[in-house]
Amino acid sequence: MRAGAKTYRTTTFLNVDLDISSRDDLAGLADAFRPRLIALHVGRLRRRYWARFEPRAQPRNPDIAIRRLVAAIEGLPARQRACWRRAARRDFNIGIQAAERPHDSAFAISAATLKAAAAVGARIVITVYGALSPVRGESPGPGAVVLT
């Protein structure tokens, strides 16, 4: 989810990743998700298989992203749905890039979306990436401590 070298002036919702960990090979699940999701990684790490997906189109907020991920899961054929249910970890990981401004930001998830995530057996995880250094040439802002 981390957006690399891009600098954010305001706290920003990045995306929601679907993170899956399983004893089963997840390649078939990745194939089934392909029309709706982008596979960021599918492979093996030690004794577990894991995969990370995200919606094909950039969602405006986490609520929309989670609904798209739920729809992809609900659309799985029976065999891949069984693989999904056997997975040890099924996370909707919301990525937020922090910045100095605004002081606070809220990213709401509706009750209906929470119910839908629970119905497919997924957890909601929130990853907040720390604020990056100010943009070169800009003052760091009021109250900032600058070490030289």
C-alpha positions in Angstrom: 0.0 0.0 0.0 2.9 2.4 0.7 3.0 4.9 -2.2 6.7 5.0 -2.5 8.4 8.4 -2.9 5.2 10.4 -3.4 4.9 13.2 -0.9 1.5 13.9 0.7 0.6 17.3 1.9 -2.6 16.1 3.7 -3.5 12.9 5.5 -4.8 10.6 2.7 -6.6 7.3 2.2 -4.4 5.2 0.0 -6.3 1.9 -0.7 -7.5 -1.3 0.9 -5.4 -4.4 0.3 -6.9 -7.9 0.7 -4.2 -9.9 2.6 -4.6 -13.7 2.7 -2.4 -16.3 4.4 -3.0 -20.0 4.1 -1.5 -23.5 4.1 -3.2 -23.9 0.7 -1.6 -22.7 -2.5 -3.5 -19.4 -3.4 -2.7 -19.4 -7.1 -6.2 -20.7 -8.0 -7.8 -18.0 -5.8 -5.6 -15.4 -7.6 -6.8 -16.6 -11.0 -10.5 -16.4 -9.8 -9.9 -12.8 -8.5 -8.2 -11.7 -11.7 -11.2 -10.1 -13.4 -11.9 -7.9 -10.4 -8.7 -7.5 -8.5 -5.0 -6.8 -9.1 -2.6 -9.4 -7.5 0.2 -7.5 -5.9 1.8 -10.7 -4.7 1.0 -14.4 -4.7 3.6 -16.9 -3.4 5.0 -18.8 -0.6 6.8 -17.5 2.5 8.3 -20.3 4.7 5.5 -22.8 5.3 2.6 -20.5 4.3 1.2 -19.2 1.1 0.2 -15.6 1.1 -1.3 -13.2 -1.4 -2.1 -9.5 -1.5 -4.8 -8.0 -3.8 -6.3 -4.6 -4.4 -9.3 -3.3 -6.4 -8.6 -2.6 -10.1 -10.0 0.9 -9.9 -8.8 3.3 -7.2 -11.6 3.7 -4.7 -12.5 7.1 -3.2 -12.7 5.8 0.3 -12.3 2.6 2.3 -16.0 1.9 2.4 -16.2 1.6 -1.4 -13.0 -0.5 -1.5 -14.2 -3.0 1.1 -17.5 -3.4 -0.7 -15.6 -4.1 -4.0 -13.4 -6.7 -2.2 -16.5 -8.3 -0.6 -18.2 -8.5 -4.1 -15.1 -10.2 -5.5 -15.1 -12.8 -2.6 -18.9 -13.4 -3.0 -18.4 -14.0 -6.7 -15.9 -16.8 -6.2 -16.7 -20.2 -7.6 -17.3 -22.9 -4.9 -13.8 -24.4 -5.0 -12.1 -21.0 -4.6 -14.6 -20.0 -2.0 -13.6 -23.1 0.0 -10.0 -22.1 -0.3 -10.9 -18.6 1.0 -12.7 -20.1 4.0 -9.7 -22.3 4.9 -7.3 -19.4 4.9 -5.8 -18.6 8.3 -5.8 -14.8 7.7 -8.3 -12.8 5.6 -7.7 -9.1 6.1 -9.0 -6.0 4.6 -6.0 -3.7 5.3 -6.9 0.0 5.1 -3.9 2.1 4.2 -3.7 5.7 5.4 -0.8 8.0 4.7 -0.4 10.5 7.6 0.6 14.1 7.1 1.0 17.2 9.3 -2.4 18.5 8.1 -5.2 18.4 8.8 -4.9 17.8 12.5 -7.3 14.9 12.2 -9.0 13.0 9.4 -11.9 10.5 9.6 -12.5 7.7 7.1 -15.9 6.1 7.8 -17.0 2.5 7.2 -20.7 2.0 7.2 -22.4 -0.6 9.4 -23.6 -2.4 6.2 -20.0 -2.7 4.9 -18.8 -4.0 8.3 -21.6 -6.6 8.3 -20.6 -7.6 4.7 -16.9 -8.0 5.8 -17.9 -10.1 8.8 -20.2 -12.2 6.6 -17.2 -13.3 4.4 -15.1 -13.9 7.5 -12.6 -11.0 7.0 -11.0 -8.8 9.6 -10.6 -5.0 9.2 -7.0 -3.9 9.7 -5.8 -0.3 9.6 -2.2 0.6 8.6 -1.1 4.2 9.1 2.1 5.2 7.5 4.0 7.9 9.4 4.1 11.5 8.1 6.9 12.1 5.7 9.3 15.0 5.8 8.0 18.3 4.4 8.2 19.0 0.7 11.6 20.4 -0.2 11.6 24.2 -0.2 8.5 24.4 2.1 8.6 25.4 5.8 7.8 22.5 8.1 4.8 24.3 9.5 3.9 25.9 12.8 5.0 24.0 15.9 7.4 21.7 14.0 10.7 20.9 15.6 13.6 21.1 13.1 16.9 19.4 14.0 20.0 20.7 12.4 
